[in-house]
Amino acid sequence: MKTTIYVNDEKFIAGITLKDETELENNNMALHACETQEHIIENRKKLAASFHCELSDFVCANQTHSSNFHRVTSDDKGKGAEQIGTAIANTDALYTYEPNLVLCSFTADCVPVIFYNEINGLIGVVHSGWQGTVKEITCKLFEHLTQVEHCNPKHIHVQIGAALSQEKFEVDEDVYVKFKNLGYANDFIYYNDQTCKYHIDNQQTVKKQCELAGIPTEQIKIDQTCTYLDPNGFSYRQDKKSGRHLNFIMRKE
């Protein structure tokens, strides 16, 4: 099973699953975009076993391109792991302080954000497609973590996962205007005169949101893999029937 592991130390494990033609449904991890649910459950169980936990430790959300987030507790253990109907509703970011829970986010071009705090053990995942980015889900979550949870953003480390590259993320003026109105994304946009399309770097925009939240630049890493161009990527833009990557993080006890 192909995965990219971003962090694996005594405290945390985090990574992203990749497209893999040797696995069921090419290693698709999404129950909401699959041919057979049993295949997805088998893939997820295989992933769980690879870092010595159970599928029942997974926590998944029903992602809706919202700016909603949820603090996960042990009561949420197993939600969405084997059935869509039990997933945390209408939520695109999860965070927790509790160990041995695998927080999950599903992407196929959208920007995944994985983060952890070495001081207090906080972990989290964010699903930030272009809609989530213009709704500033990452900003809103980190503002909440700073003001309500009293987390110091200087202690947070961020991994921005594989996503659609600027070259392949071309949009019309309506989406361009939404990014322009953010006030800080202009450096991450260019216009193609031949196609009359705008090209946006969603990863860099999300990175800027993390910086604006007070996270040190040197603690933000970006996976440059383009989900459209790379054969290991699932791309909804390329194939509307595509599977999904699973972005995950767990705090080890």
N, C-alpha and C positions, 0 to 999 in steps of 0.2 A: 504494500500500500504506500503510494507516494504521499509524502508530507514534507513541508518545510517547517522545521522547528526553529522558532525565533529565540526562545529562552528555554533552558533546561538546566536548572541548578538545584541547590538544596531547598530552595523556597518555592520556586514556580516552574511550571511548564506551560509553554504557549506556542501556538503554531497555526498552520493552515493546511488543510488537506488539498491535494492536487488531483487533476484529471488523470486517470490511470486506466488505460484500455484493458489491462489484465484483470480489473476488478468488475464487479457487477455494476451495470449501468455507468461504466467508466468512472467508478468511485464517486458517483453522485451521493450527496449527503442530505438532500432535501425531500421531506415527505410531501411538500406542497407542489413539487415539480418532478414527479417521477413516473415510471411505468408501473412498478410494483412496489408496494410499501415494504414487503418482506425483504426485498433487495437492500433498501435503504437501512433498515434495522440491522441487517447483517453487516453492512459496511460500517455502521456506527459502532456495533459491538466489537468489530475488529480494531477500530480506532481506540476504543476504550481499553481493550486488552493491551494495546501497544504501550500504554503508560500505566498499566496495572490498576485500572479502576473498572467500574461496572457502568453499563449504559444507564442504569438507574441513578447514577451520579450526575448525569447531564441535566442542564436546565436550558430550555429553548423558549423563544418568544415567537409570537405571530407578528412578523414584521410588516409594517404598513407604510413605510416611508414617513413616519411621524417624527416628532421631536420628543416623544415620551420615553421615560426611563423608569427602571424599577429596581429597588433594593432587594436582592435575593436573600432569602433566609433558608434554613434547613426545611421549612415547610414547603418550599418550592422544589425540592429535590425530585428529579424525575419528570418534571413538567415538560411536555412536548417531546420527550425522549423517544417514545414509541407511538404516540398518537398526536395528530395535529390539534385535536379538540382540547387537549389538556395544556397546550402551550400558553404562556403568559400573553394575554390579549393586548393587541394594539400597542406594541412596545418595540422600540428599536435600539435600546441600550440597557444593559444589565450590569449591576455591580454588586459586590459582596465583600465582607470581611471574613466569611466562614471558609474553613479549609475543606478540601476534598469534594468540592462542587465544581463541575466543569461548565463554565459559562460559554454559551455557543452563539455564534452569529453566522448567518448564511449570505453568501455573496456570489454574484456572477457579473462583474464589472463595477459594482458599487464599492466604495472605499470602506474596508474594515479597519477599525481602530481597536487595538488591544493595549491595555495599560495595567500597570501594577505599581504599588508603593511599598518599597522595601522596609519602611519604618513601621507602618501600622498594618501591613498585610492586605491592604485593599487591592482588589483586582476588578477588571471590567472589560466589556466588549461593547463596541458601537457599530451600528450599520448605518453608513452615511452615503447613500446614493446622492445624486445631485439635488433631489428634493430635501433630503435630510441636511445637506450642507447649506442650502439657502435658508432652511428653517433653523440653522445653527444648533443642531442637536448636540454636537460636541461641546460648543461653548456653554450651552445651558446645563449640560451634565457637570462639567468641571466647575461652573459657577456654583451649582448646588453642592458639590463635594467640598468646595472651599468654604462656602458660607454656612451651610447647614450641617455638614459632616465634619467641619473644621479640619479638613485636610490641607496640608501645605503643598501647593502645586509644585514647589521646587523638589519635592520628594517623589514625584510621579515620573515614571518612565513610560514612553509611548512607542508602540510599534504600529506603523501604518502598513497594512498588508497589500498584497497584490490586487491590482484594480485596472480599469480601463485607462490606457495612456492618453496623454493630451492629443497625440496624433490621431487616435481613433475616436476620441470623444468630441464629435462635431455636433453643433447645435444651431438652431435658428435664433433669431433676434430675441424672441420672448424669453428663452432661457438665459441668453447672454445678459439681458437687462437685469434679471434676478441676481446674477452673480455680481454685475457691476454695482448694483445697489447695496451690496454688502459693504462697499467702501474700502475693501482691502484685498480684493481678488484681481484687480486690473493687471498686475504683473504676471498673472498666470493665465492670460487669455491672448490669443492672436486671431486675426481674421484672414481667411483664405479668399483672395480675390477671385480665383478661378471657380470655386464652388459656391461662393457667397455664404459660407458657413463660418461660424466661430468655433475655435478649438479651446477647450478649457482643461486645465490641469486640476482635477478635483483633489488629487492627493496633496498637492502643494497648498491648495486652499485650506484643506483640513489641517495641514501642518501649521499654517498661519493661525488658524483658530486655536490650536493648542498653545502656540506661543503667546497669543493674546490672553489666554487663560493663566499665563504665568509659568508655564512649563518650560524649563531651560531648553534651548535649541539643541544642545549637545545630547539631550536625553530623548530626542525624537528621531527615530529611524524609519526609513521608507524602503519597502520592498519594491524595486523598480519593475518587477515582472508585469507585463501587459497581458491581461486576461484574454484579450482578443488575438494578439499576435503570437503568444507563447502556446505551444502545443499542450502544455500542462494546465492551460487555463480554461475555465468555463466562461463563455461570453454570451450573455443574453442578447446583446446587440448583434452579434454574429449569427446566433442561432436561438430563435425564440423558444425552442424546446430544450434549451441547455439545462444541464444539471447545476448544482451549486457546490461551491467550496464551503467547508465548515471551518470557521475561525474559532479558536478555543483558547481558554486559559484556565488553569487550576492552581490554587495555592496548596502546596503540600503540607501536611501536618507533621 
